Amino acid sequence: MPPPRVDLPSLFMVLSLTANLVVPFFDRTMVLLVPREMGLILFLCGVLLFVYVLTYLRRGFLGQTEPELDHLVTEGPYRFCRHPQYLSFIIMVFGIDLMFRSIVGVAFTLMLSIPSVVYRGRVEDRLLRDRFHEEWENYARNTGFFFQRIQKTEDQRS
């Protein structure tokens, strides 16, 4: 039996998000001049996006960075961006940072959580490209990483 393989992108992302969630509880500076309610609204928007993503990803949510599904998910939130699940994580973490008014939490988000999520997303992109080939290339060409691509019409190109 082969030894278990460590999924480094997943581990890096989970550790950084966990650290980012713990930091605001201990940061007593509270220097951000943002109403706590803004953070709560942002957090709830992230939760709603996450639930929306789960309705399309289902069993593909749990698991390694390696794709679990036998088809490429391109519907629902995946019409707009390739990684809405990771975008929802970032929104939730920023919401928590703002609820606690934690400048250290915001710094952790910018320097640790976002890079870890982008790293995992890039690794996942490569694995999906290897698995779904041309279907992935077409999808990625028309769909942004975290945000919808703005397509230029013929009139705008001229």
Rosetta constraint file for C-alpha pairs under 8 A:
AtomPair CA 6 CA 11 HARMONIC 7.76 0.50
AtomPair CA 7 CA 11 HARMONIC 6.15 0.50
AtomPair CA 7 CA 64 HARMONIC 6.33 0.50
AtomPair CA 7 CA 65 HARMONIC 6.85 0.50
AtomPair CA 8 CA 12 HARMONIC 5.89 0.50
AtomPair CA 9 CA 13 HARMONIC 6.13 0.50
AtomPair CA 9 CA 65 HARMONIC 6.97 0.50
AtomPair CA 9 CA 116 HARMONIC 7.41 0.50
AtomPair CA 9 CA 119 HARMONIC 6.73 0.50
AtomPair CA 9 CA 120 HARMONIC 4.85 0.50
AtomPair CA 9 CA 123 HARMONIC 7.37 0.50
AtomPair CA 10 CA 14 HARMONIC 6.05 0.50
AtomPair CA 10 CA 64 HARMONIC 6.76 0.50
AtomPair CA 10 CA 65 HARMONIC 6.38 0.50
AtomPair CA 10 CA 120 HARMONIC 6.63 0.50
AtomPair CA 11 CA 15 HARMONIC 6.04 0.50
AtomPair CA 12 CA 16 HARMONIC 6.11 0.50
AtomPair CA 12 CA 116 HARMONIC 6.15 0.50
AtomPair CA 13 CA 17 HARMONIC 6.04 0.50
AtomPair CA 13 CA 113 HARMONIC 6.87 0.50
AtomPair CA 13 CA 116 HARMONIC 4.88 0.50
AtomPair CA 13 CA 117 HARMONIC 5.79 0.50
AtomPair CA 13 CA 120 HARMONIC 7.01 0.50
AtomPair CA 14 CA 18 HARMONIC 5.94 0.50
AtomPair CA 15 CA 19 HARMONIC 6.07 0.50
AtomPair CA 16 CA 20 HARMONIC 6.00 0.50
AtomPair CA 16 CA 112 HARMONIC 5.92 0.50
AtomPair CA 16 CA 113 HARMONIC 5.29 0.50
AtomPair CA 16 CA 116 HARMONIC 6.83 0.50
AtomPair CA 17 CA 21 HARMONIC 6.13 0.50
AtomPair CA 17 CA 93 HARMONIC 7.63 0.50
AtomPair CA 17 CA 112 HARMONIC 7.98 0.50
AtomPair CA 17 CA 113 HARMONIC 5.52 0.50
AtomPair CA 18 CA 22 HARMONIC 6.32 0.50
AtomPair CA 19 CA 23 HARMONIC 6.14 0.50
AtomPair CA 20 CA 24 HARMONIC 7.34 0.50
AtomPair CA 20 CA 93 HARMONIC 7.17 0.50
AtomPair CA 20 CA 105 HARMONIC 6.06 0.50
AtomPair CA 20 CA 108 HARMONIC 5.81 0.50
AtomPair CA 20 CA 109 HARMONIC 6.35 0.50
AtomPair CA 20 CA 112 HARMONIC 7.87 0.50
AtomPair CA 20 CA 113 HARMONIC 6.87 0.50
AtomPair CA 21 CA 25 HARMONIC 7.77 0.50
AtomPair CA 21 CA 93 HARMONIC 6.69 0.50
AtomPair CA 21 CA 96 HARMONIC 7.31 0.50
AtomPair CA 21 CA 97 HARMONIC 8.00 0.50
AtomPair CA 21 CA 105 HARMONIC 7.73 0.50
AtomPair CA 22 CA 26 HARMONIC 7.18 0.50
AtomPair CA 23 CA 27 HARMONIC 6.15 0.50
AtomPair CA 23 CA 104 HARMONIC 7.09 0.50
AtomPair CA 23 CA 105 HARMONIC 5.74 0.50
AtomPair CA 24 CA 28 HARMONIC 7.93 0.50
AtomPair CA 24 CA 96 HARMONIC 7.48 0.50
AtomPair CA 24 CA 97 HARMONIC 6.00 0.50
AtomPair CA 24 CA 100 HARMONIC 5.93 0.50
AtomPair CA 24 CA 101 HARMONIC 7.77 0.50
AtomPair CA 24 CA 102 HARMONIC 5.40 0.50
AtomPair CA 24 CA 104 HARMONIC 7.04 0.50
AtomPair CA 24 CA 105 HARMONIC 5.25 0.50
AtomPair CA 25 CA 100 HARMONIC 7.28 0.50
AtomPair CA 27 CA 102 HARMONIC 6.06 0.50
AtomPair CA 27 CA 103 HARMONIC 7.95 0.50
AtomPair CA 27 CA 104 HARMONIC 6.62 0.50
AtomPair CA 27 CA 105 HARMONIC 7.66 0.50
AtomPair CA 28 CA 102 HARMONIC 7.53 0.50
AtomPair CA 29 CA 101 HARMONIC 7.98 0.50
AtomPair CA 29 CA 102 HARMONIC 6.75 0.50
AtomPair CA 29 CA 103 HARMONIC 7.46 0.50
AtomPair CA 30 CA 100 HARMONIC 6.74 0.50
AtomPair CA 30 CA 101 HARMONIC 4.68 0.50
AtomPair CA 30 CA 102 HARMONIC 5.25 0.50
AtomPair CA 30 CA 103 HARMONIC 6.96 0.50
AtomPair CA 31 CA 101 HARMONIC 6.23 0.50
AtomPair CA 31 CA 102 HARMONIC 6.76 0.50
AtomPair CA 31 CA 103 HARMONIC 6.44 0.50
AtomPair CA 32 CA 98 HARMONIC 7.39 0.50
AtomPair CA 32 CA 101 HARMONIC 4.89 0.50
AtomPair CA 32 CA 102 HARMONIC 6.50 0.50
AtomPair CA 32 CA 103 HARMONIC 6.25 0.50
AtomPair CA 33 CA 101 HARMONIC 7.26 0.50
AtomPair CA 34 CA 38 HARMONIC 6.92 0.50
AtomPair CA 34 CA 39 HARMONIC 7.88 0.50
AtomPair CA 34 CA 98 HARMONIC 6.69 0.50
AtomPair CA 34 CA 101 HARMONIC 6.80 0.50
AtomPair CA 35 CA 39 HARMONIC 7.20 0.50
AtomPair CA 35 CA 98 HARMONIC 7.72 0.50
AtomPair CA 35 CA 99 HARMONIC 7.51 0.50
AtomPair CA 36 CA 40 HARMONIC 6.39 0.50
AtomPair CA 36 CA 98 HARMONIC 6.19 0.50
AtomPair CA 36 CA 99 HARMONIC 4.31 0.50
AtomPair CA 36 CA 100 HARMONIC 6.89 0.50
AtomPair CA 36 CA 101 HARMONIC 7.05 0.50
AtomPair CA 37 CA 41 HARMONIC 6.09 0.50
AtomPair CA 37 CA 99 HARMONIC 6.80 0.50
AtomPair CA 38 CA 42 HARMONIC 6.13 0.50
AtomPair CA 38 CA 95 HARMONIC 7.45 0.50
AtomPair CA 38 CA 98 HARMONIC 7.10 0.50
AtomPair CA 38 CA 99 HARMONIC 7.21 0.50
AtomPair CA 39 CA 43 HARMONIC 6.01 0.50
AtomPair CA 39 CA 94 HARMONIC 7.22 0.50
AtomPair CA 39 CA 95 HARMONIC 4.07 0.50
AtomPair CA 39 CA 96 HARMONIC 6.06 0.50
AtomPair CA 39 CA 97 HARMONIC 7.11 0.50
AtomPair CA 39 CA 98 HARMONIC 4.47 0.50
AtomPair CA 39 CA 99 HARMONIC 4.40 0.50
AtomPair CA 39 CA 100 HARMONIC 7.99 0.50
AtomPair CA 40 CA 44 HARMONIC 6.11 0.50
AtomPair CA 40 CA 95 HARMONIC 5.88 0.50
AtomPair CA 40 CA 96 HARMONIC 7.14 0.50
AtomPair CA 40 CA 98 HARMONIC 7.79 0.50
AtomPair CA 40 CA 99 HARMONIC 5.94 0.50
AtomPair CA 41 CA 45 HARMONIC 6.14 0.50
AtomPair CA 41 CA 95 HARMONIC 7.23 0.50
AtomPair CA 42 CA 46 HARMONIC 6.28 0.50
AtomPair CA 42 CA 91 HARMONIC 6.35 0.50
AtomPair CA 42 CA 92 HARMONIC 6.59 0.50
AtomPair CA 42 CA 94 HARMONIC 7.36 0.50
AtomPair CA 42 CA 95 HARMONIC 4.77 0.50
AtomPair CA 43 CA 47 HARMONIC 6.27 0.50
AtomPair CA 43 CA 91 HARMONIC 6.28 0.50
AtomPair CA 43 CA 92 HARMONIC 4.28 0.50
AtomPair CA 43 CA 93 HARMONIC 7.10 0.50
AtomPair CA 43 CA 94 HARMONIC 7.23 0.50
AtomPair CA 43 CA 95 HARMONIC 4.24 0.50
AtomPair CA 43 CA 96 HARMONIC 6.32 0.50
AtomPair CA 44 CA 48 HARMONIC 6.13 0.50
AtomPair CA 44 CA 92 HARMONIC 7.21 0.50
AtomPair CA 44 CA 95 HARMONIC 7.94 0.50
AtomPair CA 45 CA 49 HARMONIC 6.18 0.50
AtomPair CA 45 CA 91 HARMONIC 7.44 0.50
AtomPair CA 45 CA 92 HARMONIC 7.54 0.50
AtomPair CA 46 CA 50 HARMONIC 6.08 0.50
AtomPair CA 46 CA 87 HARMONIC 7.90 0.50
AtomPair CA 46 CA 88 HARMONIC 4.57 0.50
AtomPair CA 46 CA 89 HARMONIC 6.68 0.50
AtomPair CA 46 CA 90 HARMONIC 7.73 0.50
AtomPair CA 46 CA 91 HARMONIC 4.98 0.50
AtomPair CA 46 CA 92 HARMONIC 4.75 0.50
AtomPair CA 47 CA 51 HARMONIC 6.21 0.50
AtomPair CA 47 CA 88 HARMONIC 6.79 0.50
AtomPair CA 47 CA 92 HARMONIC 6.58 0.50
AtomPair CA 48 CA 52 HARMONIC 6.16 0.50
AtomPair CA 49 CA 53 HARMONIC 6.12 0.50
AtomPair CA 49 CA 84 HARMONIC 7.56 0.50
AtomPair CA 49 CA 85 HARMONIC 7.58 0.50
AtomPair CA 49 CA 88 HARMONIC 5.76 0.50
AtomPair CA 50 CA 54 HARMONIC 6.23 0.50
AtomPair CA 50 CA 84 HARMONIC 7.67 0.50
AtomPair CA 50 CA 85 HARMONIC 5.81 0.50
AtomPair CA 50 CA 88 HARMONIC 5.43 0.50
AtomPair CA 50 CA 89 HARMONIC 7.58 0.50
AtomPair CA 51 CA 55 HARMONIC 6.48 0.50
AtomPair CA 52 CA 56 HARMONIC 7.12 0.50
AtomPair CA 52 CA 76 HARMONIC 7.93 0.50
AtomPair CA 52 CA 77 HARMONIC 7.25 0.50
AtomPair CA 53 CA 57 HARMONIC 6.10 0.50
AtomPair CA 53 CA 76 HARMONIC 7.52 0.50
AtomPair CA 53 CA 77 HARMONIC 6.18 0.50
AtomPair CA 53 CA 78 HARMONIC 7.96 0.50
AtomPair CA 53 CA 84 HARMONIC 6.75 0.50
AtomPair CA 53 CA 85 HARMONIC 6.07 0.50
AtomPair CA 54 CA 58 HARMONIC 5.23 0.50
AtomPair CA 54 CA 61 HARMONIC 6.93 0.50
AtomPair CA 56 CA 73 HARMONIC 7.40 0.50
AtomPair CA 56 CA 75 HARMONIC 7.29 0.50
AtomPair CA 56 CA 76 HARMONIC 6.60 0.50
AtomPair CA 56 CA 77 HARMONIC 7.93 0.50
AtomPair CA 57 CA 61 HARMONIC 5.75 0.50
AtomPair CA 57 CA 73 HARMONIC 7.11 0.50
AtomPair CA 59 CA 68 HARMONIC 7.91 0.50
AtomPair CA 59 CA 69 HARMONIC 7.78 0.50
AtomPair CA 60 CA 67 HARMONIC 7.26 0.50
AtomPair CA 60 CA 68 HARMONIC 5.48 0.50
AtomPair CA 60 CA 69 HARMONIC 5.68 0.50
AtomPair CA 63 CA 68 HARMONIC 7.06 0.50
AtomPair CA 64 CA 68 HARMONIC 7.80 0.50
AtomPair CA 65 CA 120 HARMONIC 7.24 0.50
AtomPair CA 65 CA 123 HARMONIC 7.50 0.50
AtomPair CA 65 CA 124 HARMONIC 5.87 0.50
AtomPair CA 66 CA 124 HARMONIC 6.80 0.50
AtomPair CA 66 CA 127 HARMONIC 6.43 0.50
AtomPair CA 67 CA 124 HARMONIC 7.55 0.50
AtomPair CA 67 CA 127 HARMONIC 7.14 0.50
AtomPair CA 67 CA 128 HARMONIC 6.73 0.50
AtomPair CA 72 CA 132 HARMONIC 7.26 0.50
AtomPair CA 72 CA 136 HARMONIC 7.57 0.50
AtomPair CA 73 CA 78 HARMONIC 6.66 0.50
AtomPair CA 74 CA 78 HARMONIC 4.82 0.50
AtomPair CA 74 CA 79 HARMONIC 5.42 0.50
AtomPair CA 74 CA 139 HARMONIC 7.55 0.50
AtomPair CA 75 CA 79 HARMONIC 5.15 0.50
AtomPair CA 76 CA 80 HARMONIC 7.93 0.50
AtomPair CA 77 CA 81 HARMONIC 6.80 0.50
AtomPair CA 77 CA 84 HARMONIC 6.36 0.50
AtomPair CA 78 CA 82 HARMONIC 5.55 0.50
AtomPair CA 78 CA 83 HARMONIC 7.15 0.50
AtomPair CA 78 CA 84 HARMONIC 6.66 0.50
AtomPair CA 79 CA 143 HARMONIC 6.99 0.50
AtomPair CA 80 CA 143 HARMONIC 6.17 0.50
AtomPair CA 80 CA 144 HARMONIC 7.06 0.50
AtomPair CA 80 CA 147 HARMONIC 6.55 0.50
AtomPair CA 80 CA 148 HARMONIC 4.68 0.50
AtomPair CA 80 CA 149 HARMONIC 7.67 0.50
AtomPair CA 81 CA 143 HARMONIC 5.32 0.50
AtomPair CA 81 CA 144 HARMONIC 4.88 0.50
AtomPair CA 81 CA 145 HARMONIC 5.47 0.50
AtomPair CA 81 CA 146 HARMONIC 5.23 0.50
AtomPair CA 81 CA 147 HARMONIC 5.26 0.50
AtomPair CA 81 CA 148 HARMONIC 5.34 0.50
AtomPair CA 81 CA 149 HARMONIC 7.95 0.50
AtomPair CA 82 CA 140 HARMONIC 7.31 0.50
AtomPair CA 82 CA 143 HARMONIC 6.28 0.50
AtomPair CA 82 CA 144 HARMONIC 6.13 0.50
AtomPair CA 82 CA 145 HARMONIC 5.07 0.50
AtomPair CA 82 CA 146 HARMONIC 6.45 0.50
AtomPair CA 83 CA 87 HARMONIC 6.37 0.50
AtomPair CA 83 CA 121 HARMONIC 6.83 0.50
AtomPair CA 83 CA 145 HARMONIC 5.99 0.50
AtomPair CA 83 CA 146 HARMONIC 5.69 0.50
AtomPair CA 84 CA 88 HARMONIC 6.07 0.50
AtomPair CA 84 CA 146 HARMONIC 6.37 0.50
AtomPair CA 85 CA 89 HARMONIC 6.52 0.50
AtomPair CA 86 CA 90 HARMONIC 6.42 0.50
AtomPair CA 86 CA 117 HARMONIC 6.19 0.50
AtomPair CA 86 CA 121 HARMONIC 7.76 0.50
AtomPair CA 86 CA 146 HARMONIC 8.00 0.50
AtomPair CA 87 CA 91 HARMONIC 6.26 0.50
AtomPair CA 87 CA 146 HARMONIC 6.14 0.50
AtomPair CA 88 CA 92 HARMONIC 6.11 0.50
AtomPair CA 89 CA 93 HARMONIC 6.15 0.50
AtomPair CA 90 CA 94 HARMONIC 6.10 0.50
AtomPair CA 90 CA 109 HARMONIC 7.61 0.50
AtomPair CA 90 CA 113 HARMONIC 7.38 0.50
AtomPair CA 90 CA 114 HARMONIC 6.73 0.50
AtomPair CA 91 CA 95 HARMONIC 6.09 0.50
AtomPair CA 92 CA 96 HARMONIC 6.31 0.50
AtomPair CA 93 CA 97 HARMONIC 6.20 0.50
AtomPair CA 93 CA 109 HARMONIC 7.11 0.50
AtomPair CA 94 CA 98 HARMONIC 6.15 0.50
AtomPair CA 94 CA 105 HARMONIC 7.98 0.50
AtomPair CA 94 CA 106 HARMONIC 6.68 0.50
AtomPair CA 94 CA 109 HARMONIC 6.95 0.50
AtomPair CA 95 CA 99 HARMONIC 6.07 0.50
AtomPair CA 96 CA 100 HARMONIC 6.32 0.50
AtomPair CA 97 CA 101 HARMONIC 5.85 0.50
AtomPair CA 97 CA 102 HARMONIC 5.22 0.50
AtomPair CA 97 CA 103 HARMONIC 7.41 0.50
AtomPair CA 97 CA 105 HARMONIC 5.16 0.50
AtomPair CA 97 CA 106 HARMONIC 5.79 0.50
AtomPair CA 98 CA 102 HARMONIC 6.32 0.50
AtomPair CA 98 CA 106 HARMONIC 7.80 0.50
AtomPair CA 102 CA 106 HARMONIC 6.37 0.50
AtomPair CA 103 CA 107 HARMONIC 6.17 0.50
AtomPair CA 104 CA 108 HARMONIC 6.14 0.50
AtomPair CA 105 CA 109 HARMONIC 6.13 0.50
AtomPair CA 106 CA 110 HARMONIC 6.20 0.50
AtomPair CA 107 CA 111 HARMONIC 5.93 0.50
AtomPair CA 107 CA 112 HARMONIC 7.98 0.50
AtomPair CA 108 CA 112 HARMONIC 5.22 0.50
AtomPair CA 108 CA 113 HARMONIC 6.48 0.50
AtomPair CA 109 CA 113 HARMONIC 4.68 0.50
AtomPair CA 109 CA 114 HARMONIC 5.91 0.50
AtomPair CA 110 CA 114 HARMONIC 5.72 0.50
AtomPair CA 110 CA 115 HARMONIC 7.49 0.50
AtomPair CA 111 CA 115 HARMONIC 6.60 0.50
AtomPair CA 112 CA 116 HARMONIC 6.12 0.50
AtomPair CA 113 CA 117 HARMONIC 6.19 0.50
AtomPair CA 114 CA 118 HARMONIC 6.09 0.50
AtomPair CA 115 CA 119 HARMONIC 5.97 0.50
AtomPair CA 116 CA 120 HARMONIC 6.25 0.50
AtomPair CA 117 CA 121 HARMONIC 6.06 0.50
AtomPair CA 118 CA 122 HARMONIC 6.08 0.50
AtomPair CA 119 CA 123 HARMONIC 6.30 0.50
AtomPair CA 120 CA 124 HARMONIC 6.02 0.50
AtomPair CA 121 CA 125 HARMONIC 6.02 0.50
AtomPair CA 122 CA 126 HARMONIC 6.36 0.50
AtomPair CA 123 CA 127 HARMONIC 6.37 0.50
AtomPair CA 124 CA 128 HARMONIC 6.04 0.50
AtomPair CA 125 CA 129 HARMONIC 6.06 0.50
AtomPair CA 126 CA 130 HARMONIC 6.25 0.50
AtomPair CA 127 CA 131 HARMONIC 6.22 0.50
AtomPair CA 128 CA 132 HARMONIC 5.82 0.50
AtomPair CA 128 CA 133 HARMONIC 7.63 0.50
AtomPair CA 128 CA 136 HARMONIC 6.68 0.50
AtomPair CA 129 CA 133 HARMONIC 5.03 0.50
AtomPair CA 129 CA 134 HARMONIC 7.74 0.50
AtomPair CA 129 CA 136 HARMONIC 5.39 0.50
AtomPair CA 129 CA 137 HARMONIC 6.71 0.50
AtomPair CA 132 CA 136 HARMONIC 5.36 0.50
AtomPair CA 133 CA 137 HARMONIC 6.33 0.50
AtomPair CA 134 CA 138 HARMONIC 6.15 0.50
AtomPair CA 135 CA 139 HARMONIC 6.25 0.50
AtomPair CA 136 CA 140 HARMONIC 5.91 0.50
AtomPair CA 137 CA 141 HARMONIC 5.97 0.50
AtomPair CA 138 CA 142 HARMONIC 6.55 0.50
AtomPair CA 139 CA 143 HARMONIC 5.97 0.50
AtomPair CA 140 CA 144 HARMONIC 6.86 0.50
AtomPair CA 142 CA 149 HARMONIC 6.77 0.50
AtomPair CA 143 CA 147 HARMONIC 7.90 0.50
AtomPair CA 143 CA 148 HARMONIC 6.01 0.50
AtomPair CA 143 CA 149 HARMONIC 5.80 0.50
AtomPair CA 144 CA 148 HARMONIC 5.03 0.50
AtomPair CA 144 CA 149 HARMONIC 5.06 0.50
AtomPair CA 152 CA 156 HARMONIC 5.76 0.50
AtomPair CA 152 CA 157 HARMONIC 6.39 0.50
AtomPair CA 153 CA 157 HARMONIC 6.45 0.50
AtomPair CA 154 CA 158 HARMONIC 6.55 0.50
